[in-house]
């Protein structure tokens, strides 16, 4: 799975003004490339950070890592709270790579880029609150641009934080995995294909119910901060 694109990326890492997508890329100081993500739950919205680690020279095989602590996703109800935490704290999982924990300047640059992305509204947003509602409709109403990124995020989070219930629900061959495969095939093949007709074999109520459960499990695995 390729990391999703972030809107309006800028390669200039010399100041927050040119970092409209919260990108910090400084090989000399080993500062990680970090994206601000917004996760919208049914009851509230949280901000956090994500980076990709490992992989080959082309980026293949990269794994997502999130702003977390002790296996729990750190979610901030306000952008200001997230920026303040990044600027002041290094007791979190993203501080593992060289360059963050040791250098206050590196933390400040990530914090500045985070603040710019939030102010500009150029965060990577996942509207989890809309997923069950959309799935409760008919197959013709299902929105791949909403559903597929949500599935990708859930998979990344399950792997990064060892969320076993979520990972098991999305495992190969499970109902949600088969639905995801069918939806991706329908996007590739077009509206009037056999792949599109295959989507009608899935039950809207079952899909919506399973996604509501995934969202509850993720909420339980989060550490909400102000």
C-alpha positions in Angstrom: 0.0 0.0 0.0 1.5 3.4 -1.0 1.4 6.2 1.5 -1.4 8.6 0.6 -0.5 11.9 -1.0 -0.7 15.1 1.2 -2.1 18.2 -0.5 0.2 21.0 -1.5 3.5 19.5 -0.5 6.5 21.9 -0.5 10.1 20.7 -0.4 11.5 23.8 1.3 12.4 22.8 4.8 13.9 26.1 5.8 10.9 27.5 7.5 7.3 26.9 8.5 6.0 29.4 5.8 6.8 27.0 3.0 5.5 23.9 4.7 1.8 23.9 3.8 1.5 20.1 4.2 3.5 19.7 7.4 6.4 18.2 5.7 9.8 18.3 7.3 12.6 16.7 5.3 16.1 17.3 6.6 18.5 14.5 5.9 21.4 16.2 7.6 19.6 16.3 10.9 17.6 13.1 10.4 14.3 14.9 11.0 11.5 12.6 9.9 8.9 13.6 7.2 5.7 14.0 9.2 2.1 14.5 8.1 -0.6 16.0 10.3 -3.8 13.9 10.1 -7.3 14.7 11.3 -9.5 11.8 12.3 -13.2 12.7 12.5 -15.1 10.4 14.9 -18.9 10.5 15.3 -18.6 12.5 18.6 -15.4 14.5 18.2 -12.3 15.2 16.1 -8.7 14.4 16.9 -5.4 15.5 15.4 -2.3 13.4 15.4 0.9 12.8 13.4 2.0 10.0 11.0 5.3 9.2 9.4 6.5 6.3 7.2 9.6 4.4 8.1 11.7 1.7 6.5 11.3 0.5 2.9 13.6 0.5 -0.1 14.9 3.5 -2.1 11.6 3.8 -3.9 9.6 3.8 -0.7 8.2 0.3 -1.2 7.6 -1.6 2.0 7.3 1.5 4.2 5.4 1.1 7.4 3.3 3.8 9.1 4.2 5.1 12.5 1.9 7.4 14.5 2.2 9.8 17.4 1.5 7.3 20.2 2.6 6.1 23.6 2.5 2.7 25.1 0.4 1.3 22.2 -2.2 4.1 22.4 -2.8 6.6 19.7 -2.4 10.2 20.9 -5.3 12.3 19.7 -5.6 16.0 20.4 -8.9 17.8 20.3 -7.2 21.1 19.3 -4.4 21.8 16.9 -2.9 24.1 19.5 -2.6 21.2 21.9 -0.9 19.0 19.3 1.6 21.7 18.5 2.4 22.3 22.1 2.9 18.7 22.8 5.2 18.2 19.8 7.3 21.2 20.8 7.7 20.3 24.4 7.6 16.5 24.6 9.8 13.7 23.4 8.2 10.8 25.4 6.3 9.2 22.4 6.9 6.7 19.7 7.8 9.1 16.9 10.8 10.3 19.0 12.6 7.0 18.4 14.5 7.9 15.2 17.7 9.9 15.6 17.3 13.6 15.4 14.0 14.2 17.3 14.8 13.4 20.9 18.2 14.9 21.0 17.6 18.2 19.1 15.2 20.8 20.3 15.5 22.5 16.9 14.2 19.4 15.2 11.2 19.3 17.4 10.6 23.0 16.9 10.6 22.5 13.1 8.1 19.7 13.2 5.9 21.8 15.5 6.1 24.8 13.2 5.2 22.7 10.2 2.3 21.1 12.1 1.0 24.6 13.1 1.2 25.7 9.5 -0.8 22.7 8.2 -3.5 23.1 10.8 -3.8 26.9 10.1 -3.9 26.4 6.4 -6.4 23.4 6.6 -4.0 21.2 4.6 -4.1 18.3 7.0 -4.8 14.7 5.7 -8.4 14.2 6.8 -10.3 10.9 7.4 -14.0 11.2 7.9 -14.7 8.0 9.8 -18.0 9.4 11.1 -19.4 9.3 7.5 -18.3 5.7 6.7 -21.2 3.8 8.4 -23.7 6.3 7.1 -22.5 5.9 3.6 -22.3 2.1 3.8 -25.9 2.1 5.1 -27.0 3.3 1.6 -27.2 1.4 -1.6 -24.1 0.3 -3.5 -24.7 3.1 -6.1 -24.3 5.5 -3.2 -21.1 4.1 -1.8 -18.2 6.6 -2.1 -14.8 4.9 -2.8 -12.9 8.1 -2.1 -14.3 8.0 1.5 -14.3 4.3 2.1 -10.9 3.2 0.7 -8.7 5.7 2.6 -10.6 4.9 5.8 -9.8 1.2 5.4 -6.1 2.1 4.6 -5.9 4.2 7.8 -7.5 1.5 9.9 -5.0 -1.1 8.6 -2.1 1.2 9.2 -3.2 1.9 12.8 -3.9 -1.7 13.5 -0.4 -2.7 12.4 1.4 0.2 14.1 -0.3 -0.1 17.4 -1.0 -3.9 17.4 -4.8 -3.4 17.6 -5.6 -7.0 17.2 -9.4 -6.8 17.1 -9.2 -4.3 14.2 -6.5 -6.3 12.4 -8.5 -9.5 12.7 -11.6 -7.9 11.3 -9.7 -6.6 8.3 -7.6 -9.7 7.8 -7.4 -11.5 4.4 -10.7 -13.2 3.6 -12.8 -11.5 6.2 -16.0 -9.8 5.2 -14.6 -6.3 5.2 -11.5 -7.4 3.4 -13.6 -9.0 0.6 -15.7 -5.9 0.4 -12.6 -3.7 0.1 -11.2 -5.9 -2.7 -14.6 -5.7 -4.5 -14.8 -2.0 -4.2 -11.2 -1.4 -5.5 -12.0 -3.8 -8.4 -15.1 -1.8 -9.2 -13.2 1.5 -9.3 -10.6 0.0 -11.6 -13.1 -1.7 -13.9 -15.8 1.0 -14.2 -19.4 1.5 -13.3 -21.1 -1.1 -15.5 -18.6 -4.0 -15.0 -19.1 -7.3 -13.3 -16.9 -6.1 -10.5 -19.5 -3.3 -9.9 -22.3 -5.8 -9.9 -20.4 -7.9 -7.4 -20.7 -5.2 -4.8 -24.5 -5.8 -4.6 -23.8 -9.1 -2.9 -22.6 -7.3 0.2 -25.2 -6.4 2.9 -25.3 -2.7 3.7 -26.4 -3.2 7.3 -23.7 -5.7 8.0 -21.0 -3.4 6.6 -22.2 -0.4 8.5 -22.4 -2.4 11.7 -18.9 -3.8 11.4 -17.5 -0.3 10.6 -19.2 1.2 13.7 -17.5 -1.5 15.7 -14.0 -0.7 14.2 -14.5 3.0 15.1 -15.5 2.1 18.7 -12.4 0.0 19.0 -10.2 2.7 17.7 -11.7 5.3 20.0 -11.0 2.9 22.9 -7.4 2.6 21.8 -6.9 6.4 21.7 -5.5 8.6 24.4 -7.5 11.8 24.0 -5.7 15.0 24.9 -6.7 18.7 24.9 
